[in-house]
Amino acid sequence: MQVDAFTMQVDTFTMQVDALQMLTLFLSLTASVLRGKRQLQWRNHSLEAIAS
């Protein structure tokens, strides 16, 4: 019985770790997307400045 409880705790822990990894992945993806947008905007501003 104690072994079952221990395995359940380990399972819960692994699930929490998985969730954390997914959250980290999502946050880094969002950050890189935002960074890319900012670079695109900056590039557009530069092109507008050159054009004018």
PQR file with spaces between the fields and no chain letter, atoms N, CA, C, O and H, PARSE charges and radii, in Angstrom:
ATOM       1  N    MET     1       0.835   -1.203    0.000 -0.4000 1.5000
ATOM       2  CA   MET     1       0.000    0.000    0.000 -0.0000 2.0000
ATOM       3  C    MET     1       0.874    1.259    0.000  0.5500 1.7000
ATOM       4  O    MET     1       0.595    2.223   -0.713 -0.5500 1.4000
ATOM       5  N    GLN     2       1.936    1.232    0.813 -0.4000 1.5000
ATOM       6  CA   GLN     2       2.821    2.394    0.857 -0.0000 2.0000
ATOM       7  C    GLN     2       3.490    2.618   -0.503  0.5500 1.7000
ATOM       8  O    GLN     2       3.702    3.751   -0.934 -0.5500 1.4000
ATOM       9  H    GLN     2       2.163    0.449    1.393  0.4000 1.0000
ATOM      10  N    VAL     3       3.811    1.513   -1.155 -0.4000 1.5000
ATOM      11  CA   VAL     3       4.452    1.617   -2.468 -0.0000 2.0000
ATOM      12  C    VAL     3       3.503    2.300   -3.460  0.5500 1.7000
ATOM      13  O    VAL     3       3.929    3.141   -4.252 -0.5500 1.4000
ATOM      14  H    VAL     3       3.638    0.592   -0.804  0.4000 1.0000
ATOM      15  N    ASP     4       2.214    1.935   -3.414 -0.4000 1.5000
ATOM      16  CA   ASP     4       1.228    2.556   -4.298 -0.0000 2.0000
ATOM      17  C    ASP     4       1.168    4.064   -4.072  0.5500 1.7000
ATOM      18  O    ASP     4       1.179    4.844   -5.025 -0.5500 1.4000
ATOM      19  H    ASP     4       1.868    1.252   -2.771  0.4000 1.0000
ATOM      20  N    ALA     5       1.105    4.461   -2.829 -0.4000 1.5000
ATOM      21  CA   ALA     5       1.050    5.891   -2.504 -0.0000 2.0000
ATOM      22  C    ALA     5       2.294    6.600   -3.040  0.5500 1.7000
ATOM      23  O    ALA     5       2.202    7.699   -3.586 -0.5500 1.4000
ATOM      24  H    ALA     5       1.096    3.828   -2.054  0.4000 1.0000
ATOM      25  N    PHE     6       3.445    5.971   -2.883 -0.4000 1.5000
ATOM      26  CA   PHE     6       4.696    6.552   -3.363 -0.0000 2.0000
ATOM      27  C    PHE     6       4.669    6.710   -4.882  0.5500 1.7000
ATOM      28  O    PHE     6       5.053    7.754   -5.411 -0.5500 1.4000
ATOM      29  H    PHE     6       3.520    5.078   -2.440  0.4000 1.0000
ATOM      30  N    THR     7       4.209    5.662   -5.584 -0.4000 1.5000
ATOM      31  CA   THR     7       4.146    5.733   -7.049 -0.0000 2.0000
ATOM      32  C    THR     7       3.199    6.848   -7.477  0.5500 1.7000
ATOM      33  O    THR     7       3.482    7.579   -8.426 -0.5500 1.4000
ATOM      34  H    THR     7       3.897    4.814   -5.155  0.4000 1.0000
ATOM      35  N    MET     8       2.069    6.978   -6.772 -0.4000 1.5000
ATOM      36  CA   MET     8       1.122    8.043   -7.115 -0.0000 2.0000
ATOM      37  C    MET     8       1.772    9.412   -6.938  0.5500 1.7000
ATOM      38  O    MET     8       1.581   10.302   -7.767 -0.5500 1.4000
ATOM      39  H    MET     8       1.839    6.384   -6.001  0.4000 1.0000
ATOM      40  N    GLN     9       2.539    9.583   -5.859 -0.4000 1.5000
ATOM      41  CA   GLN     9       3.236   10.853   -5.637 -0.0000 2.0000
ATOM      42  C    GLN     9       4.231   11.124   -6.759  0.5500 1.7000
ATOM      43  O    GLN     9       4.330   12.246   -7.255 -0.5500 1.4000
ATOM      44  H    GLN     9       2.694    8.860   -5.185  0.4000 1.0000
ATOM      45  N    VAL    10       4.961   10.093   -7.153 -0.4000 1.5000
ATOM      46  CA   VAL    10       5.932   10.247   -8.233 -0.0000 2.0000
ATOM      47  C    VAL    10       5.221   10.628   -9.525  0.5500 1.7000
ATOM      48  O    VAL    10       5.680   11.505  -10.256 -0.5500 1.4000
ATOM      49  H    VAL    10       4.880    9.181   -6.751  0.4000 1.0000
ATOM      50  N    ASP    11       4.085    9.957   -9.808 -0.4000 1.5000
ATOM      51  CA   ASP    11       3.313   10.288  -11.003 -0.0000 2.0000
ATOM      52  C    ASP    11       2.872   11.742  -10.982  0.5500 1.7000
ATOM      53  O    ASP    11       3.018   12.454  -11.975 -0.5500 1.4000
ATOM      54  H    ASP    11       3.712    9.244   -9.214  0.4000 1.0000
ATOM      55  N    THR    12       2.327   12.188   -9.841 -0.4000 1.5000
ATOM      56  CA   THR    12       1.886   13.585   -9.723 -0.0000 2.0000
ATOM      57  C    THR    12       3.057   14.526   -9.956  0.5500 1.7000
ATOM      58  O    THR    12       2.927   15.537  -10.646 -0.5500 1.4000
ATOM      59  H    THR    12       2.209   11.610   -9.034  0.4000 1.0000
ATOM      60  N    PHE    13       4.207   14.185   -9.374 -0.4000 1.5000
ATOM      61  CA   PHE    13       5.398   15.022   -9.530 -0.0000 2.0000
ATOM      62  C    PHE    13       5.802   15.116  -10.994  0.5500 1.7000
ATOM      63  O    PHE    13       6.086   16.204  -11.495 -0.5500 1.4000
ATOM      64  H    PHE    13       4.313   13.363   -8.813  0.4000 1.0000
ATOM      65  N    THR    14       5.827   13.967  -11.689 -0.4000 1.5000
ATOM      66  CA   THR    14       6.219   13.982  -13.109 -0.0000 2.0000
ATOM      67  C    THR    14       5.228   14.807  -13.917  0.5500 1.7000
ATOM      68  O    THR    14       5.628   15.530  -14.830 -0.5500 1.4000
ATOM      69  H    THR    14       5.596   13.083  -11.282  0.4000 1.0000
ATOM      70  N    MET    15       3.952   14.711  -13.601 -0.4000 1.5000
ATOM      71  CA   MET    15       2.943   15.500  -14.315 -0.0000 2.0000
ATOM      72  C    MET    15       3.190   16.979  -14.097  0.5500 1.7000
ATOM      73  O    MET    15       3.076   17.773  -15.031 -0.5500 1.4000
ATOM      74  H    MET    15       3.626   14.123  -12.860  0.4000 1.0000
ATOM      75  N    GLN    16       3.531   17.360  -12.861 -0.4000 1.5000
ATOM      76  CA   GLN    16       3.809   18.771  -12.575 -0.0000 2.0000
ATOM      77  C    GLN    16       5.041   19.238  -13.338  0.5500 1.7000
ATOM      78  O    GLN    16       5.061   20.349  -13.868 -0.5500 1.4000
ATOM      79  H    GLN    16       3.624   16.715  -12.103  0.4000 1.0000
ATOM      80  N    VAL    17       6.063   18.399  -13.396 -0.4000 1.5000
ATOM      81  CA   VAL    17       7.279   18.749  -14.130 -0.0000 2.0000
ATOM      82  C    VAL    17       6.957   18.925  -15.618  0.5500 1.7000
ATOM      83  O    VAL    17       7.428   19.866  -16.256 -0.5500 1.4000
ATOM      84  H    VAL    17       6.047   17.497  -12.965  0.4000 1.0000
ATOM      85  N    ASP    18       6.144   18.003  -16.166 -0.4000 1.5000
ATOM      86  CA   ASP    18       5.740   18.118  -17.570 -0.0000 2.0000
ATOM      87  C    ASP    18       5.021   19.442  -17.811  0.5500 1.7000
ATOM      88  O    ASP    18       5.306   20.144  -18.781 -0.5500 1.4000
ATOM      89  H    ASP    18       5.761   17.239  -15.648  0.4000 1.0000
ATOM      90  N    ALA    19       4.091   19.776  -16.927 -0.4000 1.5000
ATOM      91  CA   ALA    19       3.341   21.022  -17.064 -0.0000 2.0000
ATOM      92  C    ALA    19       4.288   22.215  -17.030  0.5500 1.7000
ATOM      93  O    ALA    19       4.139   23.157  -17.809 -0.5500 1.4000
ATOM      94  H    ALA    19       3.859   19.206  -16.139  0.4000 1.0000
ATOM      95  N    LEU    20       5.259   22.172  -16.128 -0.4000 1.5000
ATOM      96  CA   LEU    20       6.229   23.267  -16.039 -0.0000 2.0000
ATOM      97  C    LEU    20       7.035   23.382  -17.327  0.5500 1.7000
ATOM      98  O    LEU    20       7.266   24.485  -17.824 -0.5500 1.4000
ATOM      99  H    LEU    20       5.380   21.407  -15.495  0.4000 1.0000
ATOM     100  N    GLN    21       7.464   22.239  -17.866 -0.4000 1.5000
ATOM     101  CA   GLN    21       8.241   22.262  -19.109 -0.0000 2.0000
ATOM     102  C    GLN    21       7.406   22.842  -20.251  0.5500 1.7000
ATOM     103  O    GLN    21       7.903   23.633  -21.052 -0.5500 1.4000
ATOM     104  H    GLN    21       7.277   21.344  -17.462  0.4000 1.0000
ATOM     105  N    MET    22       6.139   22.444  -20.319 -0.4000 1.5000
ATOM     106  CA   MET    22       5.274   22.968  -21.375 -0.0000 2.0000
ATOM     107  C    MET    22       5.089   24.470  -21.219  0.5500 1.7000
ATOM     108  O    MET    22       5.110   25.217  -22.198 -0.5500 1.4000
ATOM     109  H    MET    22       5.735   21.802  -19.668  0.4000 1.0000
ATOM     110  N    LEU    23       4.906   24.906  -19.960 -0.4000 1.5000
ATOM     111  CA   LEU    23       4.736   26.334  -19.705 -0.0000 2.0000
ATOM     112  C    LEU    23       5.984   27.101  -20.118  0.5500 1.7000
ATOM     113  O    LEU    23       5.893   28.154  -20.750 -0.5500 1.4000
ATOM     114  H    LEU    23       4.889   24.299  -19.165  0.4000 1.0000
ATOM     115  N    THR    24       7.155   26.567  -19.757 -0.4000 1.5000
ATOM     116  CA   THR    24       8.414   27.211  -20.125 -0.0000 2.0000
ATOM     117  C    THR    24       8.552   27.298  -21.639  0.5500 1.7000
ATOM     118  O    THR    24       8.938   28.334  -22.181 -0.5500 1.4000
ATOM     119  H    THR    24       7.229   25.712  -19.244  0.4000 1.0000
ATOM     120  N    LEU    25       8.229   26.193  -22.317 -0.4000 1.5000
ATOM     121  CA   LEU    25       8.302   26.171  -23.773 -0.0000 2.0000
ATOM     122  C    LEU    25       7.379   27.224  -24.368  0.5500 1.7000
ATOM     123  O    LEU    25       7.773   27.970  -25.266 -0.5500 1.4000
ATOM     124  H    LEU    25       7.916   25.352  -21.877  0.4000 1.0000
ATOM     125  N    PHE    26       6.135   27.283  -23.859 -0.4000 1.5000
ATOM     126  CA   PHE    26       5.163   28.253  -24.356 -0.0000 2.0000
ATOM     127  C    PHE    26       5.668   29.679  -24.145  0.5500 1.7000
ATOM     128  O    PHE    26       5.570   30.520  -25.039 -0.5500 1.4000
ATOM     129  H    PHE    26       5.816   26.677  -23.130  0.4000 1.0000
ATOM     130  N    LEU    27       6.207   29.942  -22.956 -0.4000 1.5000
ATOM     131  CA   LEU    27       6.696   31.296  -22.662 -0.0000 2.0000
ATOM     132  C    LEU    27       7.854   31.672  -23.571  0.5500 1.7000
ATOM     133  O    LEU    27       7.917   32.805  -24.048 -0.5500 1.4000
ATOM     134  H    LEU    27       6.287   29.259  -22.230  0.4000 1.0000
ATOM     135  N    SER    28       8.774   30.744  -23.823 -0.4000 1.5000
ATOM     136  CA   SER    28       9.917   31.063  -24.682 -0.0000 2.0000
ATOM     137  C    SER    28       9.460   31.274  -26.121  0.5500 1.7000
ATOM     138  O    SER    28       9.996   32.128  -26.827 -0.5500 1.4000
ATOM     139  H    SER    28       8.723   29.823  -23.436  0.4000 1.0000
ATOM     140  N    LEU    29       8.461   30.488  -26.559 -0.4000 1.5000
ATOM     141  CA   LEU    29       7.906   30.684  -27.899 -0.0000 2.0000
ATOM     142  C    LEU    29       7.287   32.062  -28.014  0.5500 1.7000
ATOM     143  O    LEU    29       7.531   32.786  -28.979 -0.5500 1.4000
ATOM     144  H    LEU    29       8.026   29.794  -25.986  0.4000 1.0000
ATOM     145  N    THR    30       6.468   32.427  -27.005 -0.4000 1.5000
ATOM     146  CA   THR    30       5.826   33.741  -27.013 -0.0000 2.0000
ATOM     147  C    THR    30       6.875   34.843  -27.047  0.5500 1.7000
ATOM     148  O    THR    30       6.739   35.820  -27.783 -0.5500 1.4000
ATOM     149  H    THR    30       6.269   31.839  -26.221  0.4000 1.0000
ATOM     150  N    ALA    31       7.917   34.677  -26.249 -0.4000 1.5000
ATOM     151  CA   ALA    31       8.977   35.692  -26.190 -0.0000 2.0000
ATOM     152  C    ALA    31       9.650   35.844  -27.550  0.5500 1.7000
ATOM     153  O    ALA    31       9.901   36.962  -27.998 -0.5500 1.4000
ATOM     154  H    ALA    31       8.028   33.883  -25.652  0.4000 1.0000
ATOM     155  N    SER    32       9.942   34.726  -28.206 -0.4000 1.5000
ATOM     156  CA   SER    32      10.629   34.814  -29.501 -0.0000 2.0000
ATOM     157  C    SER    32       9.705   35.413  -30.561  0.5500 1.7000
ATOM     158  O    SER    32      10.160   36.148  -31.439 -0.5500 1.4000
ATOM     159  H    SER    32       9.738   33.818  -27.842  0.4000 1.0000
ATOM     160  N    VAL    33       8.408   35.100  -30.482 -0.4000 1.5000
ATOM     161  CA   VAL    33       7.450   35.702  -31.432 -0.0000 2.0000
ATOM     162  C    VAL    33       7.404   37.209  -31.235  0.5500 1.7000
ATOM     163  O    VAL    33       7.437   37.970  -32.202 -0.5500 1.4000
ATOM     164  H    VAL    33       8.039   34.504  -29.769  0.4000 1.0000
ATOM     165  N    LEU    34       7.327   37.638  -29.978 -0.4000 1.5000
ATOM     166  CA   LEU    34       7.286   39.079  -29.693 -0.0000 2.0000
ATOM     167  C    LEU    34       8.571   39.746  -30.162  0.5500 1.7000
ATOM     168  O    LEU    34       8.542   40.841  -30.724 -0.5500 1.4000
ATOM     169  H    LEU    34       7.300   37.020  -29.192  0.4000 1.0000
ATOM     170  N    ARG    35       9.705   39.077  -29.927 -0.4000 1.5000
ATOM     171  CA   ARG    35      10.984   39.633  -30.352 -0.0000 2.0000
ATOM     172  C    ARG    35      11.002   39.789  -31.867  0.5500 1.7000
ATOM     173  O    ARG    35      11.458   40.805  -32.390 -0.5500 1.4000
ATOM     174  H    ARG    35       9.728   38.187  -29.471  0.4000 1.0000
ATOM     175  N    GLY    36      10.499   38.768  -32.571 -0.4000 1.5000
ATOM     176  CA   GLY    36      10.455   38.817  -34.027 -0.0000 2.0000
ATOM     177  C    GLY    36       9.587   39.958  -34.522  0.5500 1.7000
ATOM     178  O    GLY    36       9.950   40.658  -35.468 -0.5500 1.4000
ATOM     179  H    GLY    36      10.128   37.942  -32.146  0.4000 1.0000
ATOM     180  N    LYS    37       8.423   40.148  -33.875 -0.4000 1.5000
ATOM     181  CA   LYS    37       7.540   41.246  -34.279 -0.0000 2.0000
ATOM     182  C    LYS    37       8.241   42.579  -34.094  0.5500 1.7000
ATOM     183  O    LYS    37       8.170   43.458  -34.953 -0.5500 1.4000
ATOM     184  H    LYS    37       8.128   39.580  -33.107  0.4000 1.0000
ATOM     185  N    ARG    38       8.932   42.722  -32.943 -0.4000 1.5000
ATOM     186  CA   ARG    38       9.604   43.989  -32.667 -0.0000 2.0000
ATOM     187  C    ARG    38      10.672   44.257  -33.729  0.5500 1.7000
ATOM     188  O    ARG    38      10.816   45.385  -34.200 -0.5500 1.4000
ATOM     189  H    ARG    38       8.990   42.008  -32.245  0.4000 1.0000
ATOM     190  N    GLN    39      11.422   43.212  -34.102 -0.4000 1.5000
ATOM     191  CA   GLN    39      12.456   43.377  -35.126 -0.0000 2.0000
ATOM     192  C    GLN    39      11.820   43.780  -36.463  0.5500 1.7000
ATOM     193  O    GLN    39      12.347   44.633  -37.177 -0.5500 1.4000
ATOM     194  H    GLN    39      11.305   42.296  -33.719  0.4000 1.0000
ATOM     195  N    LEU    40      10.680   43.155  -36.793 -0.4000 1.5000
ATOM     196  CA   LEU    40       9.999   43.490  -38.038 -0.0000 2.0000
ATOM     197  C    LEU    40       9.564   44.953  -38.025  0.5500 1.7000
ATOM     198  O    LEU    40       9.760   45.671  -39.006 -0.5500 1.4000
ATOM     199  H    LEU    40      10.252   42.462  -36.213  0.4000 1.0000
ATOM     200  N    GLN    41       8.972   45.395  -36.909 -0.4000 1.5000
ATOM     201  CA   GLN    41       8.539   46.792  -36.808 -0.0000 2.0000
ATOM     202  C    GLN    41       9.729   47.723  -36.974  0.5500 1.7000
ATOM     203  O    GLN    41       9.650   48.723  -37.688 -0.5500 1.4000
ATOM     204  H    GLN    41       8.813   44.811  -36.113  0.4000 1.0000
ATOM     205  N    TRP    42      10.841   47.389  -36.305 -0.4000 1.5000
ATOM     206  CA   TRP    42      12.024   48.231  -36.383 -0.0000 2.0000
ATOM     207  C    TRP    42      12.520   48.294  -37.827  0.5500 1.7000
ATOM     208  O    TRP    42      12.926   49.352  -38.306 -0.5500 1.4000
ATOM     209  H    TRP    42      10.905   46.577  -35.725  0.4000 1.0000
ATOM     210  N    ARG    43      12.483   47.138  -38.522 -0.4000 1.5000
ATOM     211  CA   ARG    43      12.936   47.086  -39.912 -0.0000 2.0000
ATOM     212  C    ARG    43      12.037   47.975  -40.777  0.5500 1.7000
ATOM     213  O    ARG    43      12.519   48.705  -41.643 -0.5500 1.4000
ATOM     214  H    ARG    43      12.153   46.278  -38.133  0.4000 1.0000
ATOM     215  N    ASN    44      10.722   47.905  -40.532 -0.4000 1.5000
ATOM     216  CA   ASN    44       9.790   48.731  -41.297 -0.0000 2.0000
ATOM     217  C    ASN    44      10.069   50.211  -41.062  0.5500 1.7000
ATOM     218  O    ASN    44      10.050   50.999  -42.009 -0.5500 1.4000
ATOM     219  H    ASN    44      10.330   47.312  -39.828  0.4000 1.0000
ATOM     220  N    HIS    45      10.326   50.599  -39.820 -0.4000 1.5000
ATOM     221  CA   HIS    45      10.636   51.988  -39.527 -0.0000 2.0000
ATOM     222  C    HIS    45      11.894   52.426  -40.277  0.5500 1.7000
ATOM     223  O    HIS    45      11.949   53.526  -40.827 -0.5500 1.4000
ATOM     224  H    HIS    45      10.342   49.960  -39.051  0.4000 1.0000
ATOM     225  N    SER    46      12.888   51.566  -40.291 -0.4000 1.5000
ATOM     226  CA   SER    46      14.136   51.889  -40.988 -0.0000 2.0000
ATOM     227  C    SER    46      13.864   52.093  -42.477  0.5500 1.7000
ATOM     228  O    SER    46      14.365   53.040  -43.084 -0.5500 1.4000
ATOM     229  H    SER    46      12.843   50.673  -39.844  0.4000 1.0000
ATOM     230  N    LEU    47      13.062   51.191  -43.061 -0.4000 1.5000
ATOM     231  CA   LEU    47      12.751   51.311  -44.483 -0.0000 2.0000
ATOM     232  C    LEU    47      11.981   52.586  -44.762  0.5500 1.7000
ATOM     233  O    LEU    47      12.225   53.255  -45.766 -0.5500 1.4000
ATOM     234  H    LEU    47      12.656   50.422  -42.568  0.4000 1.0000
ATOM     235  N    GLU    48      11.041   52.932  -43.867 -0.4000 1.5000
ATOM     236  CA   GLU    48      10.281   54.170  -44.060 -0.0000 2.0000
ATOM     237  C    GLU    48      11.214   55.373  -43.976  0.5500 1.7000
ATOM     238  O    GLU    48      11.090   56.317  -44.757 -0.5500 1.4000
ATOM     239  H    GLU    48      10.843   52.389  -43.052  0.4000 1.0000
ATOM     240  N    ALA    49      12.147   55.337  -43.030 -0.4000 1.5000
ATOM     241  CA   ALA    49      13.096   56.452  -42.890 -0.0000 2.0000
ATOM     242  C    ALA    49      13.954   56.565  -44.143  0.5500 1.7000
ATOM     243  O    ALA    49      14.235   57.670  -44.608 -0.5500 1.4000
ATOM     244  H    ALA    49      12.248   54.570  -42.396  0.4000 1.0000
ATOM     245  N    ILE    50      14.369   55.428  -44.691 -0.4000 1.5000
ATOM     246  CA   ILE    50      15.197   55.464  -45.904 -0.0000 2.0000
ATOM     247  C    ILE    50      14.372   55.992  -47.088  0.5500 1.7000
ATOM     248  O    ILE    50      14.861   56.779  -47.899 -0.5500 1.4000
ATOM     249  H    ILE    50      14.141   54.531  -44.314  0.4000 1.0000
ATOM     250  N    ALA    51      13.117   55.543  -47.168 -0.4000 1.5000
ATOM     251  CA   ALA    51      12.265   55.938  -48.288 -0.0000 2.0000
ATOM     252  C    ALA    51      11.975   57.434  -48.259  0.5500 1.7000
ATOM     253  O    ALA    51      11.917   58.087  -49.302 -0.5500 1.4000
ATOM     254  H    ALA    51      12.720   54.903  -46.510  0.4000 1.0000
ATOM     255  N    SER    52      11.795   57.966  -47.059 -0.4000 1.5000
ATOM     256  CA   SER    52      11.470   59.389  -46.949 -0.0000 2.0000
ATOM     257  C    SER    52      12.761   60.207  -46.878  0.5500 1.7000
ATOM     258  O    SER    52      12.711   61.433  -46.783 -0.5500 1.4000
ATOM     259  H    SER    52      11.843   57.436  -46.212  0.4000 1.0000
